[in-house]
Amino acid sequence: MTIIRPSPNESKLKELIIYIATLEERDESFGVTKLNKLLFRIDFTAFVELRKPVTGVRYFALQEGPAPKPMKRLLEIMRKNGEINIVRSKHGGGDQQRVNALRPANRNMFSPDELNLVSRIVQQYWGKSGRTMSRESHEFPGWSRSSARLQEEIPYQVALIGDRDPTPEEIKYGLELEPLAQQELSRNAARRSKTQDDNREPSI
């Protein structure tokens, strides 16, 4: 499988982190783990719906689900620059590292469609813990251990893999095409058999 690598934009990732942290200011479940999962959902959903991810950075598989590869380094840079702080606390019986924005995000870096998508996904997972989102992300084809080992990069095109069942209309259409498909398979098999006979050396 060829890995699609859109041009990464770490500056845009920084602004997206700050924007999400601002939107999540009142969500007690928000921490670094949840931030990673929100970023993953936003970028991979954008890849499908908008035909390109918001940031284009690479994601890889960790024990607790997917995360942007530059995340750890970028958060430390942002903390040192006074753009965010990270507060350690307890939440839901576990440790939480909460990211707080110390400045407004530059929303001009995002298109209206991107901003709408970010707001929609933040609302969709409002109140859900990072642990819950991690469990959900384990079901995502790109993260599952069958297709992505730990520390392995997750290509964006795995977002195009569907996991829904076919609709009744699609099943009906497929059944209507089945006789035609069988007919074509039979014709191809007959042609292949004839070609093999023609190419066979004559017996002496």
C-alpha contacts under 8 A as a table, 3 or more apart, distances in Angstrom:
res1	aa1	res2	aa2	distance
3	I	155	P	5.18
3	I	156	Y	7.39
3	I	157	Q	7.50
4	I	155	P	5.97
4	I	156	Y	6.09
4	I	157	Q	6.61
5	R	8	P	7.80
5	R	56	G	7.15
5	R	58	R	7.43
5	R	155	P	7.39
5	R	156	Y	7.46
6	P	52	K	7.53
6	P	53	P	7.59
6	P	56	G	5.03
6	P	57	V	7.49
7	S	56	G	5.56
7	S	57	V	7.32
8	P	55	T	5.94
8	P	56	G	4.25
8	P	57	V	4.35
8	P	58	R	7.32
9	N	12	K	5.36
9	N	13	L	6.40
9	N	55	T	5.21
9	N	56	G	6.13
9	N	57	V	6.37
10	E	13	L	4.76
10	E	14	K	6.18
10	E	55	T	6.93
10	E	57	V	6.94
11	S	14	K	5.15
11	S	15	E	6.51
12	K	15	E	5.12
12	K	16	L	6.09
12	K	54	V	7.80
12	K	55	T	5.84
12	K	109	M	6.74
13	L	16	L	4.94
13	L	17	I	6.12
13	L	55	T	5.56
13	L	57	V	7.80
14	K	17	I	5.17
14	K	18	I	6.40
14	K	74	L	7.42
14	K	78	M	7.83
15	E	18	I	5.13
15	E	19	Y	6.01
15	E	105	A	5.28
15	E	106	N	6.09
15	E	107	R	7.60
15	E	109	M	7.87
16	L	19	Y	4.93
16	L	20	I	6.01
16	L	105	A	7.32
17	I	20	I	5.27
17	I	21	A	6.08
17	I	35	L	7.61
17	I	39	L	7.90
18	I	21	A	5.06
18	I	22	T	6.15
18	I	83	E	8.00
18	I	84	I	7.56
18	I	100	N	7.86
18	I	101	A	5.38
18	I	103	R	7.60
18	I	104	P	7.04
18	I	105	A	5.48
19	Y	22	T	5.13
19	Y	23	L	6.32
19	Y	101	A	7.87
19	Y	104	P	7.24
19	Y	105	A	5.14
19	Y	107	R	7.81
20	I	23	L	5.06
20	I	24	E	5.98
20	I	35	L	7.65
20	I	118	V	7.78
20	I	122	V	7.55
21	A	24	E	5.02
21	A	25	E	5.99
21	A	35	L	7.98
21	A	99	V	6.32
21	A	100	N	5.84
21	A	101	A	5.71
22	T	25	E	5.20
22	T	100	N	7.34
22	T	101	A	6.01
22	T	104	P	7.66
23	L	26	R	7.71
23	L	119	S	7.92
23	L	122	V	7.57
24	E	27	D	5.08
24	E	30	F	6.44
24	E	122	V	7.58
24	E	126	W	7.99
25	E	28	E	7.93
25	E	30	F	7.97
25	E	100	N	7.25
27	D	30	F	5.68
27	D	126	W	6.73
27	D	127	G	6.05
28	E	91	H	7.93
28	E	127	G	7.01
29	S	34	K	7.79
29	S	91	H	7.27
29	S	126	W	7.96
29	S	127	G	5.60
29	S	128	K	6.16
29	S	129	S	4.86
29	S	130	G	7.06
30	F	33	T	7.99
30	F	34	K	5.83
30	F	35	L	6.98
30	F	98	R	6.31
30	F	99	V	7.87
30	F	127	G	7.87
30	F	129	S	6.82
30	F	130	G	7.11
31	G	34	K	5.35
31	G	35	L	6.08
31	G	96	Q	5.73
31	G	97	Q	5.11
31	G	98	R	4.16
31	G	99	V	6.14
31	G	130	G	6.93
32	V	35	L	4.86
32	V	36	N	6.19
32	V	96	Q	7.41
32	V	97	Q	5.58
32	V	98	R	6.02
32	V	99	V	6.47
32	V	130	G	7.87
33	T	36	N	5.25
33	T	37	K	6.54
33	T	64	E	7.60
33	T	97	Q	7.99
33	T	130	G	5.07
33	T	131	R	7.45
33	T	134	S	7.91
34	K	37	K	5.09
34	K	38	L	6.11
34	K	129	S	6.55
34	K	130	G	3.92
34	K	131	R	7.54
34	K	133	M	6.79
34	K	134	S	7.90
35	L	38	L	5.10
35	L	39	L	6.15
35	L	130	G	7.71
36	N	39	L	5.25
36	N	40	F	6.23
36	N	66	P	6.97
36	N	67	A	5.01
36	N	68	P	6.89
37	K	40	F	5.01
37	K	41	R	6.12
37	K	65	G	7.36
37	K	66	P	6.60
37	K	67	A	6.71
37	K	130	G	7.29
37	K	133	M	6.57
37	K	134	S	7.05
37	K	137	S	7.59
38	L	41	R	5.12
38	L	42	I	6.03
38	L	121	I	7.28
38	L	122	V	7.10
39	L	42	I	5.12
39	L	43	D	6.09
39	L	67	A	7.71
39	L	68	P	7.71
40	F	43	D	5.37
40	F	44	F	6.01
40	F	59	Y	7.47
40	F	66	P	6.71
40	F	67	A	6.55
40	F	68	P	7.35
41	R	44	F	5.37
41	R	45	T	5.71
41	R	121	I	7.49
42	I	45	T	5.27
42	I	46	A	5.96
42	I	53	P	7.66
42	I	54	V	7.24
42	I	117	L	7.07
42	I	118	V	6.21
42	I	121	I	6.85
43	D	46	A	5.15
43	D	47	F	6.20
43	D	52	K	7.97
43	D	53	P	4.50
43	D	54	V	5.27
43	D	55	T	6.58
43	D	56	G	7.16
44	F	47	F	4.96
44	F	48	V	6.64
44	F	53	P	6.13
44	F	156	Y	6.35
44	F	159	A	5.97
45	T	48	V	5.27
45	T	49	E	6.07
45	T	50	L	7.94
45	T	53	P	7.46
45	T	159	A	7.26
46	A	49	E	5.05
46	A	50	L	4.94
46	A	51	R	6.51
46	A	52	K	5.85
46	A	53	P	4.83
46	A	54	V	6.32
46	A	114	E	7.49
46	A	117	L	7.49
47	F	50	L	5.76
47	F	51	R	4.73
47	F	52	K	4.12
47	F	53	P	4.41
47	F	54	V	7.74
47	F	156	Y	7.07
47	F	159	A	7.44
48	V	51	R	5.38
48	V	52	K	7.11
48	V	159	A	6.67
48	V	160	L	6.53
49	E	52	K	7.91
50	L	53	P	7.39
50	L	113	D	7.89
52	K	56	G	7.65
53	P	56	G	5.27
54	V	110	F	7.95
54	V	114	E	6.82
57	V	68	P	6.52
57	V	69	K	7.36
57	V	70	P	7.80
58	R	68	P	5.77
58	R	69	K	5.71
58	R	70	P	7.92
58	R	153	E	6.94
58	R	154	I	7.38
58	R	155	P	7.81
59	Y	66	P	6.27
59	Y	67	A	5.30
59	Y	68	P	4.27
59	Y	69	K	5.34
59	Y	153	E	5.78
59	Y	154	I	5.58
59	Y	155	P	7.68
60	F	66	P	5.48
60	F	67	A	5.74
60	F	68	P	6.46
60	F	69	K	6.17
60	F	150	L	7.50
60	F	151	Q	5.59
60	F	152	E	5.28
60	F	153	E	4.19
60	F	154	I	5.29
61	A	65	G	5.74
61	A	66	P	4.55
61	A	67	A	6.65
61	A	143	W	6.02
61	A	148	A	6.63
61	A	149	R	6.64
61	A	150	L	4.89
61	A	151	Q	5.08
61	A	152	E	5.65
61	A	153	E	6.57
61	A	154	I	6.88
62	L	65	G	5.04
62	L	66	P	5.67
62	L	67	A	6.95
62	L	150	L	5.32
62	L	151	Q	5.92
63	Q	150	L	6.70
64	E	131	R	7.60
64	E	134	S	5.57
64	E	135	R	7.95
65	G	134	S	5.27
65	G	135	R	7.79
65	G	137	S	6.04
65	G	138	H	6.36
65	G	143	W	6.75
66	P	137	S	7.43
66	P	143	W	6.54
66	P	154	I	7.98
67	A	71	M	7.21
68	P	71	M	5.26
69	K	72	K	7.67
70	P	73	R	5.60
70	P	74	L	5.87
71	M	74	L	5.12
71	M	75	L	6.02
72	K	75	L	5.37
72	K	76	E	6.41
73	R	76	E	5.32
73	R	77	I	6.35
74	L	77	I	5.08
74	L	78	M	6.14
75	L	78	M	5.06
75	L	79	R	6.03
75	L	84	I	7.96
76	E	79	R	5.04
76	E	80	K	6.19
77	I	80	K	5.21
77	I	81	N	6.16
78	M	81	N	5.03
78	M	82	G	6.27
78	M	83	E	5.18
78	M	84	I	5.94
79	R	82	G	5.21
79	R	83	E	5.87
79	R	84	I	5.05
79	R	85	N	5.53
79	R	86	I	7.51
80	K	83	E	7.66
81	N	84	I	7.90
82	G	85	N	7.18
82	G	102	L	6.87
83	E	101	A	6.33
83	E	102	L	5.08
83	E	103	R	5.92
84	I	99	V	6.61
84	I	100	N	5.44
84	I	101	A	4.62
84	I	102	L	4.99
84	I	103	R	7.54
85	N	99	V	5.93
85	N	100	N	5.37
85	N	101	A	6.85
85	N	102	L	7.15
86	I	97	Q	6.04
86	I	98	R	5.37
86	I	99	V	4.67
86	I	100	N	6.29
87	V	96	Q	7.99
87	V	97	Q	5.54
87	V	98	R	5.09
87	V	99	V	6.65
87	V	100	N	7.72
88	R	95	D	7.12
88	R	96	Q	5.65
88	R	97	Q	4.54
88	R	98	R	6.29
89	S	95	D	5.92
89	S	96	Q	5.18
89	S	97	Q	6.46
89	S	98	R	7.56
90	K	93	G	6.51
90	K	94	G	5.57
90	K	95	D	4.72
90	K	96	Q	5.56
91	H	94	G	5.45
91	H	95	D	6.22
91	H	96	Q	6.05
101	A	104	P	7.23
106	N	109	M	6.13
107	R	110	F	5.64
107	R	115	L	7.99
108	N	111	S	7.40
110	F	114	E	5.88
110	F	115	L	6.31
111	S	114	E	5.14
111	S	115	L	6.33
112	P	115	L	5.11
112	P	116	N	6.15
113	D	116	N	5.13
113	D	117	L	6.16
114	E	117	L	5.07
114	E	118	V	6.19
115	L	118	V	5.16
115	L	119	S	6.25
116	N	119	S	5.21
116	N	120	R	6.11
117	L	120	R	5.07
117	L	121	I	6.24
118	V	121	I	5.36
118	V	122	V	6.14
119	S	122	V	5.20
119	S	123	Q	6.15
120	R	123	Q	5.22
120	R	124	Q	6.10
121	I	124	Q	4.83
121	I	125	Y	6.35
122	V	125	Y	5.46
122	V	126	W	5.93
123	Q	126	W	4.98
125	Y	128	K	5.40
125	Y	133	M	7.99
128	K	132	T	6.25
128	K	133	M	6.87
129	S	132	T	5.18
129	S	133	M	6.35
130	G	133	M	5.01
130	G	134	S	5.97
131	R	134	S	4.96
131	R	135	R	6.36
132	T	135	R	5.19
132	T	136	E	6.38
133	M	136	E	4.98
133	M	137	S	6.04
134	S	137	S	5.00
134	S	138	H	6.33
135	R	138	H	5.27
135	R	139	E	7.30
136	E	139	E	5.64
136	E	140	F	7.24
137	S	140	F	5.09
137	S	143	W	6.82
138	H	141	P	7.92
138	H	143	W	5.80
138	H	144	S	5.49
139	E	143	W	7.20
139	E	144	S	6.15
140	F	143	W	5.53
140	F	144	S	6.20
141	P	144	S	5.43
141	P	147	S	6.93
141	P	158	V	6.52
141	P	159	A	7.69
141	P	161	I	7.23
142	G	147	S	6.15
142	G	148	A	6.10
142	G	154	I	5.69
142	G	155	P	7.27
142	G	158	V	5.43
142	G	159	A	7.31
143	W	147	S	6.80
143	W	148	A	5.41
143	W	149	R	7.86
143	W	154	I	6.96
144	S	147	S	5.66
144	S	148	A	5.88
144	S	149	R	7.86
145	R	148	A	5.10
145	R	149	R	5.37
145	R	150	L	7.60
146	S	149	R	7.40
148	A	152	E	5.81
148	A	153	E	7.23
148	A	154	I	6.67
149	R	152	E	5.28
154	I	158	V	7.57
155	P	158	V	6.06
156	Y	159	A	5.97
157	Q	160	L	5.47
157	Q	161	I	7.57
158	V	161	I	5.40
159	A	162	G	7.78
166	P	170	E	5.83
166	P	171	I	6.30
167	T	170	E	5.12
167	T	171	I	6.28
168	P	171	I	5.07
168	P	172	K	6.11
169	E	172	K	5.09
169	E	173	Y	6.14
170	E	173	Y	5.09
170	E	174	G	6.06
171	I	174	G	5.04
171	I	175	L	6.23
172	K	175	L	5.19
172	K	176	E	6.29
173	Y	176	E	5.05
173	Y	177	L	6.36
174	G	177	L	5.14
174	G	178	E	6.20
175	L	178	E	5.07
175	L	179	P	7.81
176	E	179	P	6.94
177	L	180	L	5.36
177	L	181	A	6.18
178	E	181	A	5.03
178	E	182	Q	6.15
179	P	182	Q	5.08
179	P	183	Q	6.13
180	L	183	Q	5.03
180	L	184	E	6.25
181	A	184	E	5.17
181	A	185	L	6.15
182	Q	185	L	5.06
182	Q	186	S	6.18
183	Q	186	S	5.17
183	Q	187	R	6.31
184	E	187	R	5.05
184	E	188	N	6.15
185	L	188	N	5.13
185	L	189	A	6.11
186	S	189	A	5.09
186	S	190	A	6.18
187	R	190	A	5.10
187	R	191	R	6.19
188	N	191	R	5.10
188	N	192	R	6.06
189	A	192	R	5.09
189	A	193	S	6.13
190	A	193	S	5.12
190	A	194	K	6.23
191	R	194	K	5.12
191	R	195	T	6.17
192	R	195	T	5.12
192	R	196	Q	6.25
193	S	196	Q	5.19
193	S	197	D	6.29
194	K	197	D	5.05
194	K	198	D	6.18
195	T	198	D	5.10
195	T	199	N	6.21
196	Q	199	N	5.18
196	Q	200	R	6.15
197	D	200	R	5.19
